[in-house]
Amino acid sequence: MKTMPLTSSKSTFVEFIRLLRPLQWLKNSFVFVGLVFAHAWHSPTLVMQVIIAAIAFCFIASSVYIFNDLRDRDYDRQHLKKCQRPLATGNVSATQAIILMLVLLIAGLALASTLSWLALIIISIYVLLNFGYSLGLKDIVILDVFIIAAGYLLRILIGTIGVGIPATNWLLLCSMMLALFLGFGKRRAELMLLSKQQHAPRSVIHEYNTTMLDLLIGISAACAIIAYGLYTLYGNVSHTLIYSVPLVIYGIARYLYLLYQRDQGEDPTSTVIKDWHIVITVITWLLLVILL
């Protein structure tokens, strides 16, 4: 009887992990935003529910990534970076990917259902919205970025009203503007990457240009800063929170530097965690928010 080499088993396991894109799970930290600003971390029950919501979103998000990779594997094979994805290389078969996608999808929905019917509805909307995105909505200019931003809002909603924590309009507005800023920045980075690639880009990229994206990035960045500043003054929070505004401005300015001077931003999550300036700024901001 032949046995599979240990190294082969390990490499297969690594490919499955890569298929899940665990690095992107950092986006699910938005699930905890309501817990922090509602001062609800003193409730063990709420903390546990929000953790379950975050885990559910990790499962669901990974199932969406797999579905997207299945749809885009031919395109990814021509991409400078995405050609190394497990489905593009063939290291994971389509059948294996579909099975894993269904398991994660069922697990995520099941976990959300243990929280509340509202949490199940929110995470189901996320699934439908992102499956629609992969099936063609990503080719509709402007709407594609708004769908990306909606994903962040749904993360906040499941971590607030999904577990019984009120969600303030200020919090949603700030998050929406920040998400749009990252989304339009992502499109600009993709547009700049075209000059370094020989293959045809996604059709939606043809609908954008640098002037248009620069305006949208500037508008969303300014709105994010202003909305957060107004939130610290008029939201149901301590007015001393205004001292955290400079950190928000610095973080956004640093991201703009990476976007325009370093040609980064195609993957916002990777861009953020690889820059120690932004990492330290986010950690300092979080500690200051909790303190104030």
N, C-alpha and C positions, 0 to 999 in steps of 0.2 A: 504494500500500500504506500502510495506516495503522499508525503506530507508537504504542506505549503511552507516554504522557508520563512523563518521568523522575520527576516528583514522585509520580505514581501508583505507579510501581514501588517507590519508596522507602517509601511509606506501606504498601504491601502487605507488604514485607519486615519493616517494623516490627511489623505486626500478627502475622506469623508468630512473630517473636521474643517478643512479648508472650504469645502462646499457650503458649510453652515455660515461662513463668514463671521466668526465670533468677535472679531474686532469691531464689527458694525453694531454689536450689542450695546456698545457705549451710548448709542443714540437712545437706548431705553432708560438712560438716567433721567430723561425728562419725566418718566413716570413718578419719580420721587420729588419733583418740584413742588407739588401741592402739599406734600407731607412737611416740607421745610417751611414754606411760607404760611401754612396754617398752624404752625407750632404743634403739630400732631405727633411728633416723635416721642412724646411722653406716653402714648398709648400703645402698649405691646400688641394689642389686637389690630389696630390700624397699621402699625409697622409691618406685621406679618401679612396682612392683606395686600399691602402695596408691594411687598417682596414677591408674593404670588403673582400679582398682576405683571410685574416686571419679567418674571420667568415665563409667564404665558406669552408676553410680547416677544421674548427671545425666540421661543418656539415658532410663533406665527411669522415673525420677521424672516427667520431662516427658511421657512417653507416658501415664502414669497421670493426670496433670493434664488432658491432652487428653481422655482417656476420661471423666473426671469432668465436664468442661465440656460434653461432648457430651450426657451424661445430664441435666445440670442447666441447660441453656441457657434453658429456659422459666422456671424459677425465678429464674435470674440476672437476667433482664430486669426483674424486679420488685424487685430488690435495689438499695439506695441506691448501693453501690459496685460490685458485681459486674455491674451492667448495662452497664458499659463494657468487659467482656471481649470479645475478638474474635468468638467464636461467638454471644454474646448480641446483639451489634450487627449481626451478619451480614457483617462485614468479611472473615471467613474462612468459607467454606462447609463444610458437614458432610463432603463428599467430600474436600476438601483436608485437613481435620483428620484424617480416618481414615487417609489415605495417609501423612501425616507421623507419626501415632501408630505405625503399623506399621513404618515405617523406623526410628524411634527404638527401638522395642521389639526389633527384630531386631539392631540395632547394639549395644544394651546387653547382650543375652544373649550375643552373639558375643564381646564384649570380656570378659565374666565367664568365659566358657568357656576363654579363653586363660590364666586364672590358675590355676584348679583346678576339679575337679568339684564341690567343696564350695562354692566361690564361686558357681557356676552354680545350685546348689540354693538357696542363701541368697537370691539375687536373684530367683529364680523364685517362692519363697515370698512375697517382697515384692510381686511382681506379682499373684499370686493373692489375697493378703490384701487388697490395695488395690482390685482389681477387684471383689472381694466387698463391700468397703466401699461402693463407688460403687453397686453393684447392690441394696443394701438393708441391709447390716450397720450402716451409719451411723445407722440408725433404731432401733437397739437400745440403750437407755440403759445407761451405764457401759461396755458392750462397745465402743462407738464410740470412747471415749477410750483404752481399752486397745489397740485396733488402731493408733491414731495413735502411741502409745508404743512398740508393737512395731516400728514402722517405724524408729525411732531405734536400737533394739537391733540390728536386722538390719544397719543401716549399720555399727555397731561390729563386728559379727561378720564381715562381709565384709572389714573392714580388719584383722582379727586372724586368726581361724582360717581365713578364706578365703585368706590368703596365707602361712599358717604361723606366725603370731605367737600365742602362748598368750593366751587371754582369761580374766582373773581374775573370780571371782564378785563381788568387791568393785566392780570397774569396771562390771560389768553392773547391779549393784544401784543404784549411784549414778546411772547413766544412766537406768535405768527410773524411779526416783523423780522425777528432774528432768523427764523426758518426761511423766509423769503430771501433774506440777505445771503444766506449760505447757498440757497438753491440757484439764485442768479449768478453767484460767484462760481458755482460749479459749472454752469453753462459757459461762462466766459473762459474758464480754464480749459474746457473741452474745445472751445473755438480756437484758442491759441495753440492747442496741441495738434490741430489739423496741419499746420505748416511743417510738422515733424513726421507726419504719417503720409503714406502713399495710397491707402485704401479710402474708399468712399465713406464719409461720415454718416451718422444717422440723419434722416431727412429733416428732422426738426432743427438741426444745427444750421441748415441753410437759411432758416427763417430769422435767425439772430444775426446781429452784427455788433462790433465792439462799442460803437456809439450808443446804441440802444441799451446794451447790457450795462455799460458804465452809468447811464442815467438811472436804470432800475436798481443797480447796486447802491448808488448814492442815496436814492430815495429811501430804500428799505433800511439802510444803515442809519440814516438820520432819524427815521421814524422809530427804529428800535431804541436808539439812545433817548429820544424825547419821551417815548412811551414809558420807558423804565424810570426816567427822571420824574415824570408826573406821577407814576405809581408810588414812588417813595414819598411824595408830598401829599397825595390825595387818596392813596389806597388805604386799606385797613391794616396798616403796618406802622411801626415806629418811624417817626420823621427823621430819626438819626440814621436811617437807612440811606439817606441821601449821600452819606460819606462813601458809599460803595459805588456811586456813579462814575468816578474817575477810573475805577478798575474796569468797568464795562466799556468805557470809551477807549481805554488803552487796549483791551482785548480785541475790539473791533478794528482799531487802527493797525494793530499788529497783523491781524488776518489780512487786511487790505495790502499791507506790505508784502506778505507772503504771496498773495494773489498776483500783484502787479510787478513785483521786483524779482520774485523767485519762481514765477510760473507754476505755483502750486494751487491746490484748491479743487482739482478734479475729483478727489475723494476727501470731502471735508473732515471726516472722522480721522483719517490718517494724517491729514495736515495739522489738525489740532493737537493730537497726542504726540507728534514727533517734534513739536516746537516747545522747548522748555519755557519760553517766555509766556506762551498762552497757558501752559499747564500750571505754572506757578500763579499766574493771574487768576485762573479759575478756582484753584484751591484757596487762595487768599480771599477771593470774593465770597466763596462759600462759607469759610470760617467767619468772615466779618458779618455776613448776613445772619448766621446763627447767633453770633455774639450780640449784635445790635437788636 
